[in-house]
Amino acid sequence: MAHRRTATTTAQPSGARQPLAEAYAYCRDVTRDHAKSFYFCAQFLPVAKRQAIYAVYALCRHLDDVVDKADGRSPDDTRSLLESWRGRLVESGPDDHPALVAWRDASTAFEVPVELAEELMQGVLMDLAQSRYATYEELEVYCYRVASVVGLMTSRIFGYSDDRALDRAVDLGTAMQLTNICRDVGEDARLGRIYIPLEDLERFGVPEEDLLENRYSPSFVRLMQFQIERARGLYKNAEPGIAWLSADSRMTVRLSSRIYGQILGRIERNGYDVLSQRAYVPFHRKLATLPRVWLETKLQ
């Protein structure tokens, strides 16, 4: 699946057709409204790459919403709906959704394998069938499908000069998904989901009921400290891969990594209480991150 894209790619999504322009505008708005940090970081990309990144996010968002906003649909009906989307992606079915219109154009321009979108769908489907993960190895499969695969998609758009960049993209995707999991422990528990591996709960003496009943304890703090260090290790592993990306994409990827990683610090500042509050990076902190990241990227 891996293939090399050089740092000099000039692929351009064709925005001349009005329906296509509207589709990209829809994807931009979805990204701006639902992924503020991602949108902020994407502003440092060339226009063509930025549009393609919006298309990837909007597709991911739509597929995720099919499951998270099922509106009373049965799991079988939700699977059928996702399967219809899989067919449209693979078999070039009707272009009746702007995210699909933009995705097709962007994935063609930047040679993003459709198999990656299929893998993403498999990850989304896991949320229909699985609400617990016994081991970290099980969780890694989920993280790969719902996050690392996105890193592999976007790597084709960013451009890269060394195939090792793809392995580092997998690490960064997993790090970001683990960050989401740490941040959303309370929200997920209220939905009956626990993504932290059960083996870790047992190791630190935290019963499932503590998460489900919003019970904060010293054992829970130690559990969260362990999860945060695991995520930080993956951010560190991912860092060398940025140097193999196209020069015009490094700022966006490094900034995304830094800002998302700061969520972990916010969790620590909140006393590891992710059961009753949501950690986030305020806009002024994102702005404050810019100069150092710009300098690091410039000197690379």
CORHU-V153151 format. One record per pair of residues at least 12 apart in sequence whose C-alpha atoms are under 10 Angstrom apart, sorted by the first residue. I is the first residue (numbers start at 1). GAP is how many residues later the second one is. D is the distance in whole Angstrom. If there is no record, write none. Layout:
I/GAP/D ; I/GAP/D
This chain:
1/112/8 ; 1/114/9 ; 1/115/9 ; 1/151/10 ; 2/111/9 ; 2/150/9 ; 2/154/10 ; 2/161/7 ; 2/162/9 ; 2/163/10 ; 2/164/7 ; 2/165/10 ; 3/108/10 ; 3/153/9 ; 3/157/9 ; 3/158/10 ; 3/159/9 ; 3/160/7 ; 3/163/9 ; 4/151/10 ; 4/152/8 ; 4/155/8 ; 4/156/7 ; 4/157/6 ; 4/158/6 ; 4/159/6 ; 4/160/9 ; 4/161/9 ; 4/162/9 ; 5/105/9 ; 5/106/9 ; 5/150/9 ; 5/151/7 ; 5/152/9 ; 5/153/9 ; 5/154/5 ; 5/155/5 ; 5/156/6 ; 5/157/8 ; 5/158/8 ; 5/240/9 ; 5/241/9 ; 6/150/9 ; 6/152/9 ; 6/153/6 ; 6/154/5 ; 6/155/5 ; 6/156/8 ; 6/238/9 ; 6/239/8 ; 6/240/7 ; 7/151/8 ; 7/152/5 ; 7/153/5 ; 7/154/6 ; 7/155/10 ; 7/237/8 ; 7/238/7 ; 7/239/4 ; 7/240/7 ; 7/241/8 ; 7/242/9 ; 8/151/8 ; 8/152/9 ; 8/153/9 ; 8/238/7 ; 8/239/9 ; 8/240/9 ; 9/101/9 ; 9/147/10 ; 9/148/9 ; 9/149/9 ; 9/150/7 ; 9/151/9 ; 9/237/8 ; 10/38/9 ; 10/39/10 ; 10/99/9 ; 10/100/9 ; 10/149/10 ; 11/37/8 ; 11/38/9 ; 11/95/9 ; 11/97/9 ; 11/98/5 ; 11/99/6 ; 11/100/9 ; 11/146/9 ; 12/35/9 ; 12/36/5 ; 12/37/8 ; 12/39/9 ; 12/40/9 ; 12/93/9 ; 12/94/8 ; 12/96/10 ; 12/97/6 ; 12/98/8 ; 13/34/9 ; 13/35/6 ; 13/36/8 ; 13/38/8 ; 13/39/7 ; 13/89/9 ; 13/90/10 ; 13/91/10 ; 13/92/6 ; 13/93/6 ; 13/94/9 ; 13/95/8 ; 13/96/6 ; 13/97/8 ; 14/34/9 ; 14/88/10 ; 14/91/7 ; 14/92/9 ; 14/95/8 ; 15/33/9 ; 15/36/9 ; 15/87/10 ; 15/90/9 ; 19/79/8 ; 19/82/8 ; 19/83/9 ; 20/78/8 ; 20/79/10 ; 20/81/7 ; 20/82/6 ; 20/85/8 ; 21/30/10 ; 21/77/10 ; 21/80/10 ; 21/81/8 ; 22/76/8 ; 22/79/9 ; 22/80/9 ; 23/28/10 ; 23/32/8 ; 23/74/8 ; 23/75/4 ; 23/76/6 ; 23/77/8 ; 23/78/6 ; 23/79/6 ; 23/80/9 ; 23/82/10 ; 24/26/10 ; 24/27/6 ; 24/28/8 ; 24/29/10 ; 24/30/7 ; 24/31/7 ; 24/34/9 ; 24/74/7 ; 24/75/8 ; 24/77/8 ; 24/78/6 ; 24/79/9 ; 24/81/10 ; 24/82/10 ; 25/26/8 ; 25/29/9 ; 25/30/9 ; 25/73/9 ; 25/74/10 ; 25/77/9 ; 26/28/9 ; 26/29/9 ; 26/32/8 ; 26/71/10 ; 26/72/7 ; 26/73/7 ; 26/76/9 ; 27/24/8 ; 27/25/9 ; 27/26/9 ; 27/27/5 ; 27/28/5 ; 27/29/8 ; 27/30/7 ; 27/31/5 ; 27/32/8 ; 27/34/10 ; 27/71/7 ; 27/72/6 ; 27/73/10 ; 27/74/10 ; 27/75/8 ; 27/76/9 ; 28/22/9 ; 28/23/7 ; 28/24/10 ; 28/25/9 ; 28/26/5 ; 28/27/8 ; 28/29/9 ; 28/30/8 ; 28/71/10 ; 29/25/9 ; 29/29/9 ; 30/24/8 ; 30/25/9 ; 30/27/8 ; 30/28/6 ; 30/29/10 ; 30/31/8 ; 30/32/9 ; 30/69/9 ; 31/22/9 ; 31/23/6 ; 31/24/9 ; 31/25/10 ; 31/26/6 ; 31/27/7 ; 31/30/9 ; 32/22/9 ; 34/23/10 ; 34/24/9 ; 34/27/9 ; 35/22/9 ; 35/23/10 ; 35/26/9 ; 36/247/9 ; 37/218/9 ; 37/219/7 ; 37/222/7 ; 37/223/8 ; 37/243/10 ; 37/244/9 ; 37/245/10 ; 37/246/9 ; 37/249/8 ; 38/15/9 ; 38/16/9 ; 38/19/9 ; 38/214/9 ; 38/215/10 ; 38/217/9 ; 38/218/7 ; 38/219/10 ; 38/221/9 ; 38/222/9 ; 39/14/9 ; 39/15/8 ; 39/18/10 ; 39/213/10 ; 39/217/10 ; 40/212/9 ; 40/215/9 ; 40/216/9 ; 40/243/9 ; 40/246/9 ; 40/247/10 ; 41/210/8 ; 41/211/5 ; 41/212/8 ; 41/213/9 ; 41/214/6 ; 41/215/6 ; 41/216/10 ; 41/218/9 ; 41/245/9 ; 41/249/10 ; 42/12/8 ; 42/207/9 ; 42/209/9 ; 42/210/6 ; 42/211/9 ; 42/213/9 ; 42/214/9 ; 43/208/10 ; 43/209/8 ; 44/204/8 ; 44/205/8 ; 44/206/9 ; 44/207/7 ; 44/208/6 ; 44/209/10 ; 44/211/10 ; 45/113/9 ; 45/202/10 ; 45/203/6 ; 45/204/6 ; 45/205/9 ; 45/206/8 ; 45/207/7 ; 45/208/10 ; 46/112/10 ; 46/202/7 ; 46/203/8 ; 48/58/9 ; 48/61/10 ; 48/62/10 ; 48/109/9 ; 49/57/9 ; 49/60/10 ; 49/61/9 ; 49/105/9 ; 49/107/10 ; 49/108/6 ; 49/109/7 ; 49/110/9 ; 49/199/9 ; 49/200/9 ; 50/107/9 ; 50/108/9 ; 50/199/10 ; 50/202/10 ; 51/51/8 ; 51/52/10 ; 51/55/8 ; 51/106/10 ; 52/50/8 ; 52/51/7 ; 52/52/10 ; 52/53/8 ; 52/54/5 ; 52/55/8 ; 52/57/9 ; 52/58/8 ; 52/102/8 ; 52/105/7 ; 52/106/10 ; 53/50/9 ; 53/53/8 ; 53/54/10 ; 53/97/10 ; 53/100/9 ; 53/101/7 ; 53/102/10 ; 53/104/7 ; 53/105/9 ; 54/45/9 ; 54/48/9 ; 54/49/9 ; 54/52/9 ; 55/43/9 ; 55/44/6 ; 55/45/8 ; 55/46/9 ; 55/47/5 ; 55/48/5 ; 55/49/9 ; 55/50/9 ; 55/51/7 ; 55/52/9 ; 56/43/8 ; 56/44/9 ; 56/46/8 ; 56/47/6 ; 56/48/10 ; 56/50/8 ; 56/51/9 ; 56/56/10 ; 56/61/9 ; 56/94/8 ; 56/97/8 ; 56/98/8 ; 56/101/10 ; 57/42/9 ; 57/46/9 ; 57/93/8 ; 57/97/9 ; 58/40/9 ; 58/41/6 ; 58/42/9 ; 58/44/9 ; 58/45/8 ; 59/38/10 ; 59/39/9 ; 59/40/5 ; 59/41/7 ; 59/42/10 ; 59/43/9 ; 59/44/7 ; 59/58/9 ; 59/61/10 ; 60/39/9 ; 60/57/8 ; 60/60/8 ; 60/61/9 ; 60/64/9 ; 60/86/8 ; 60/87/10 ; 60/90/8 ; 61/38/9 ; 62/35/10 ; 62/37/8 ; 62/38/10 ; 63/18/10 ; 63/19/7 ; 63/22/9 ; 63/54/10 ; 63/57/9 ; 63/58/7 ; 63/61/7 ; 63/62/9 ; 64/18/10 ; 64/56/9 ; 64/57/9 ; 64/59/9 ; 64/60/6 ; 64/61/9 ; 64/63/9 ; 64/82/9 ; 65/59/9 ; 66/12/7 ; 66/13/9 ; 66/15/8 ; 66/16/7 ; 66/58/9 ; 66/59/10 ; 67/12/9 ; 67/14/10 ; 67/15/9 ; 67/57/7 ; 67/58/8 ; 67/59/10 ; 67/60/7 ; 67/61/7 ; 68/56/9 ; 68/59/9 ; 68/60/9 ; 68/123/10 ; 74/54/10 ; 75/50/9 ; 75/52/10 ; 75/53/6 ; 75/54/8 ; 76/52/9 ; 78/47/9 ; 78/50/8 ; 79/42/10 ; 79/45/10 ; 79/46/7 ; 79/49/8 ; 82/36/10 ; 82/39/7 ; 82/40/9 ; 82/42/9 ; 82/43/8 ; 83/35/10 ; 83/38/9 ; 83/39/10 ; 83/42/10 ; 85/15/9 ; 85/33/9 ; 85/36/9 ; 86/28/9 ; 86/29/10 ; 86/31/8 ; 86/32/6 ; 86/33/10 ; 86/35/8 ; 86/36/10 ; 87/31/10 ; 88/12/9 ; 89/14/9 ; 89/15/8 ; 89/25/7 ; 89/26/9 ; 89/28/8 ; 89/29/8 ; 90/24/7 ; 90/25/8 ; 90/27/9 ; 90/28/8 ; 92/12/9 ; 103/14/10 ; 106/51/8 ; 107/46/9 ; 107/47/10 ; 107/49/9 ; 107/50/8 ; 109/47/10 ; 109/48/9 ; 110/43/9 ; 110/44/9 ; 110/45/10 ; 110/46/6 ; 110/47/6 ; 110/48/9 ; 110/49/9 ; 111/42/9 ; 111/45/7 ; 111/46/8 ; 112/40/9 ; 112/41/6 ; 112/42/8 ; 112/43/9 ; 112/44/6 ; 112/45/8 ; 113/39/9 ; 113/40/8 ; 113/43/9 ; 114/39/9 ; 115/34/10 ; 115/38/10 ; 116/29/9 ; 116/32/10 ; 116/33/6 ; 116/34/8 ; 116/35/10 ; 116/36/8 ; 116/37/7 ; 117/28/9 ; 117/29/10 ; 117/32/8 ; 117/33/8 ; 117/36/8 ; 118/27/9 ; 118/31/10 ; 119/25/9 ; 119/26/6 ; 119/27/8 ; 119/30/7 ; 119/31/10 ; 120/22/9 ; 120/23/10 ; 120/24/9 ; 120/25/5 ; 120/26/5 ; 120/27/8 ; 120/28/9 ; 120/29/6 ; 120/30/8 ; 121/24/8 ; 121/25/8 ; 122/20/9 ; 122/23/7 ; 122/24/8 ; 123/18/8 ; 123/19/6 ; 123/20/8 ; 123/21/8 ; 123/22/5 ; 123/23/5 ; 123/24/9 ; 123/26/9 ; 124/18/9 ; 124/21/8 ; 124/22/7 ; 125/17/10 ; 125/20/10 ; 125/21/10 ; 126/15/10 ; 126/16/7 ; 126/19/9 ; 126/20/9 ; 127/15/9 ; 127/66/9 ; 130/12/10 ; 130/63/8 ; 130/64/10 ; 130/65/10 ; 131/57/9 ; 131/58/10 ; 131/60/9 ; 131/61/7 ; 131/62/5 ; 131/63/6 ; 131/64/7 ; 132/60/9 ; 132/61/7 ; 132/62/5 ; 132/63/6 ; 132/64/8 ; 132/65/7 ; 132/66/7 ; 132/76/10 ; 133/60/10 ; 133/61/8 ; 133/62/6 ; 133/63/7 ; 133/64/5 ; 133/65/6 ; 133/66/9 ; 134/61/9 ; 134/62/9 ; 134/63/5 ; 134/64/5 ; 134/65/6 ; 134/66/9 ; 134/67/10 ; 135/60/10 ; 135/61/9 ; 135/62/5 ; 135/63/6 ; 135/64/6 ; 135/65/8 ; 136/59/10 ; 136/60/8 ; 136/61/6 ; 136/62/8 ; 136/63/8 ; 136/64/8 ; 137/60/9 ; 138/59/8 ; 139/35/10 ; 139/39/9 ; 139/56/7 ; 139/57/8 ; 139/58/7 ; 140/34/7 ; 140/37/10 ; 140/38/9 ; 140/57/10 ; 141/33/10 ; 142/32/9 ; 142/35/9 ; 142/53/10 ; 143/27/9 ; 143/28/10 ; 143/30/7 ; 143/31/5 ; 143/32/9 ; 143/33/9 ; 143/34/6 ; 143/35/8 ; 143/38/10 ; 144/26/7 ; 144/27/9 ; 144/29/7 ; 144/30/6 ; 144/33/9 ; 145/25/10 ; 145/28/9 ; 145/29/9 ; 146/27/9 ; 146/28/9 ; 146/31/8 ; 147/22/10 ; 147/23/8 ; 147/24/10 ; 147/25/9 ; 147/26/5 ; 147/27/6 ; 147/28/9 ; 147/29/7 ; 147/30/6 ; 147/31/10 ; 148/18/9 ; 148/19/9 ; 148/20/9 ; 148/21/7 ; 148/22/4 ; 148/23/7 ; 148/24/7 ; 148/25/4 ; 148/26/6 ; 148/27/9 ; 148/28/9 ; 148/29/8 ; 149/17/10 ; 149/20/9 ; 149/21/7 ; 149/24/7 ; 149/25/9 ; 150/19/9 ; 150/20/9 ; 150/23/7 ; 151/15/8 ; 151/16/10 ; 151/17/9 ; 151/18/5 ; 151/19/6 ; 151/20/9 ; 151/21/7 ; 151/22/6 ; 151/23/9 ; 151/102/10 ; 152/13/9 ; 152/14/6 ; 152/15/9 ; 152/16/9 ; 152/17/6 ; 152/18/7 ; 152/21/9 ; 153/13/10 ; 153/16/9 ; 154/12/10 ; 154/15/9 ; 154/99/10 ; 155/14/7 ; 155/15/10 ; 155/90/8 ; 155/91/9 ; 155/94/9 ; 155/98/10 ; 156/89/10 ; 157/88/10 ; 157/89/9 ; 157/92/9 ; 158/87/7 ; 158/88/6 ; 158/89/9 ; 158/90/8 ; 158/91/5 ; 158/92/8 ; 158/94/9 ; 158/95/9 ; 159/85/9 ; 159/86/6 ; 159/87/5 ; 159/88/9 ; 159/89/9 ; 159/90/8 ; 159/91/10 ; 160/81/9 ; 160/82/9 ; 160/83/9 ; 160/84/5 ; 160/85/4 ; 160/86/5 ; 160/87/9 ; 160/89/9 ; 160/90/10 ; 161/82/9 ; 161/83/5 ; 161/84/6 ; 161/85/7 ; 162/79/9 ; 162/81/9 ; 162/82/6 ; 162/83/8 ; 163/78/9 ; 163/81/8 ; 163/82/10 ; 164/76/9 ; 164/77/7 ; 164/80/8 ; 165/73/9 ; 165/74/10 ; 165/75/8 ; 165/76/5 ; 165/77/7 ; 165/78/8 ; 165/79/6 ; 165/80/7 ; 166/72/10 ; 166/75/8 ; 166/78/9 ; 166/79/10 ; 167/70/10 ; 167/71/8 ; 167/74/8 ; 168/66/9 ; 168/67/9 ; 168/68/10 ; 168/69/7 ; 168/70/4 ; 168/71/7 ; 168/72/7 ; 168/73/5 ; 168/74/8 ; 168/76/10 ; 169/66/10 ; 169/68/10 ; 169/69/7 ; 169/70/9 ; 169/72/7 ; 169/73/9 ; 169/84/10 ; 170/64/9 ; 170/67/10 ; 170/68/8 ; 171/60/9 ; 171/62/9 ; 171/63/6 ; 171/64/7 ; 171/65/9 ; 171/66/7 ; 171/67/5 ; 171/68/9 ; 171/70/10 ; 172/59/9 ; 172/60/10 ; 172/61/10 ; 172/62/6 ; 172/63/6 ; 172/64/9 ; 172/65/8 ; 172/66/5 ; 172/67/8 ; 172/69/9 ; 172/81/10 ; 172/84/10 ; 172/85/7 ; 173/61/9 ; 173/62/9 ; 173/65/9 ; 173/84/9 ; 174/57/8 ; 174/60/7 ; 174/61/9 ; 174/64/10 ; 175/53/9 ; 175/55/8 ; 175/56/5 ; 175/57/7 ; 175/58/8 ; 175/59/5 ; 175/60/6 ; 175/61/9 ; 175/62/9 ; 175/63/9 ; 175/82/9 ; 175/85/9 ; 175/86/8 ; 176/55/8 ; 176/56/10 ; 176/58/9 ; 176/59/8 ; 176/80/9 ; 176/81/8 ; 176/84/7 ; 176/85/8 ; 176/87/10 ; 177/54/9 ; 177/83/10 ; 178/17/9 ; 178/18/9 ; 178/49/8 ; 178/50/8 ; 178/52/8 ; 178/53/6 ; 178/54/9 ; 178/56/9 ; 178/86/10 ; 179/48/9 ; 179/49/7 ; 179/51/10 ; 179/52/7 ; 179/53/9 ; 179/81/7 ; 179/82/7 ; 179/83/9 ; 179/84/7 ; 179/85/7 ; 179/88/10 ; 180/80/9 ; 180/83/9 ; 180/84/9 ; 180/99/10 ; 181/13/9 ; 181/14/7 ; 181/15/7 ; 181/46/9 ; 181/47/10 ; 181/93/10 ; 182/13/9 ; 182/14/8 ; 182/42/7 ; 182/43/10 ; 182/45/7 ; 182/46/7 ; 182/49/9 ; 182/81/9 ; 182/82/8 ; 182/85/8 ; 182/90/9 ; 182/91/10 ; 182/92/7 ; 182/93/10 ; 182/96/10 ; 182/97/9 ; 183/41/10 ; 183/45/10 ; 183/80/7 ; 183/81/8 ; 183/83/9 ; 183/84/7 ; 183/89/9 ; 183/90/9 ; 183/91/6 ; 183/92/9 ; 183/94/9 ; 183/95/6 ; 183/96/6 ; 183/97/8 ; 184/90/7 ; 184/91/8 ; 184/92/10 ; 184/93/9 ; 184/94/7 ; 184/95/9 ; 185/26/7 ; 185/27/9 ; 185/29/9 ; 185/39/10 ; 185/88/9 ; 185/89/6 ; 185/90/6 ; 185/91/9 ; 185/92/10 ; 185/93/9 ; 186/25/7 ; 186/26/8 ; 186/27/9 ; 186/28/7 ; 186/29/10 ; 186/87/9 ; 186/88/6 ; 186/89/4 ; 186/90/6 ; 186/91/8 ; 186/92/8 ; 187/24/10 ; 187/25/10 ; 187/27/10 ; 187/87/9 ; 187/88/7 ; 187/89/8 ; 187/90/9 ; 187/91/9 ; 188/23/9 ; 188/24/9 ; 188/87/9 ; 189/19/9 ; 189/20/9 ; 189/21/10 ; 189/22/6 ; 189/23/5 ; 189/24/8 ; 189/25/8 ; 189/86/8 ; 190/21/9 ; 190/22/6 ; 190/23/8 ; 190/24/9 ; 190/85/9 ; 191/21/9 ; 192/19/9 ; 192/20/7 ; 193/18/10 ; 193/19/9 ; 194/14/8 ; 194/17/8 ; 194/18/8 ; 196/12/10 ; 196/27/9 ; 196/28/9 ; 196/31/8 ; 197/30/10 ; 200/23/7 ; 200/24/10 ; 200/26/9 ; 200/27/9 ; 201/18/9 ; 201/19/8 ; 201/22/7 ; 201/23/10 ; 202/21/10 ; 203/16/10 ; 203/20/8 ; 204/14/10 ; 204/15/6 ; 204/16/7 ; 204/17/9 ; 204/18/7 ; 204/19/6 ; 204/20/10 ; 204/22/9 ; 205/13/10 ; 205/14/6 ; 205/15/8 ; 205/17/10 ; 205/18/9 ; 206/12/9 ; 206/13/6 ; 206/14/6 ; 206/15/10 ; 206/16/10 ; 206/17/8 ; 207/12/10 ; 207/13/9 ; 210/65/10 ; 211/63/10 ; 211/64/7 ; 212/63/9 ; 213/62/9 ; 214/59/10 ; 214/60/9 ; 214/61/6 ; 214/62/7 ; 215/58/10 ; 215/60/8 ; 215/61/9 ; 216/56/9 ; 216/57/7 ; 216/58/9 ; 216/59/7 ; 216/60/9 ; 217/55/10 ; 217/56/9 ; 218/54/10 ; 220/52/8 ; 220/53/9 ; 220/54/10 ; 220/55/10 ; 221/47/9 ; 221/50/8 ; 221/51/6 ; 221/52/8 ; 221/53/10 ; 222/50/9 ; 223/49/9 ; 224/40/10 ; 224/43/9 ; 224/44/9 ; 224/47/10 ; 224/48/7 ; 224/49/9 ; 224/50/9 ; 225/39/10 ; 225/42/10 ; 225/43/8 ; 225/47/8 ; 227/37/10 ; 228/33/10 ; 228/35/10 ; 228/36/6 ; 228/37/9 ; 228/39/9 ; 228/40/9 ; 228/44/10 ; 229/35/9 ; 231/30/8 ; 231/33/9 ; 232/29/7 ; 232/32/8 ; 235/22/7 ; 235/23/9 ; 235/25/10 ; 235/26/7 ; 236/21/10 ; 238/16/10 ; 238/19/9 ; 239/14/10 ; 239/15/8 ; 239/18/8 ; 239/19/10 ; 241/12/10 ; 241/13/10 ; 242/12/7 ; 242/15/10 ; 242/55/9 ; 242/58/10 ; 243/54/9 ; 243/57/7 ; 247/50/9 ; 247/51/9 ; 247/53/9 ; 248/49/10 ; 249/48/10 ; 250/43/10 ; 250/44/9 ; 250/46/10 ; 250/47/7 ; 250/48/9 ; 250/50/9 ; 251/39/9 ; 251/42/7 ; 251/43/7 ; 251/44/9 ; 251/45/9 ; 251/46/6 ; 251/47/9 ; 252/41/9 ; 252/42/10 ; 252/45/10 ; 254/39/7 ; 254/40/9 ; 254/42/9 ; 254/43/8 ; 255/31/9 ; 255/34/8 ; 255/35/7 ; 255/37/10 ; 255/38/6 ; 255/39/8 ; 255/42/10 ; 256/30/10 ; 256/37/10 ; 258/28/9 ; 258/31/8 ; 258/32/10 ; 258/35/8 ; 259/21/10 ; 259/22/7 ; 259/23/10 ; 259/26/8 ; 259/27/6 ; 259/28/10 ; 259/30/7 ; 259/31/10 ; 260/20/9 ; 260/21/8 ; 260/26/10 ; 261/20/10 ; 262/17/10 ; 262/18/8 ; 262/19/7 ; 262/23/9 ; 262/24/9 ; 262/27/10 ; 263/15/10 ; 263/16/6 ; 263/17/6 ; 263/18/6 ; 263/19/10 ; 264/15/8 ; 264/16/9 ; 264/17/10 ; 265/14/9 ; 265/15/10 ; 265/16/9 ; 266/12/9 ; 266/13/6 ; 266/14/7 ; 266/15/7 ; 266/16/10 ; 267/12/6 ; 267/13/8
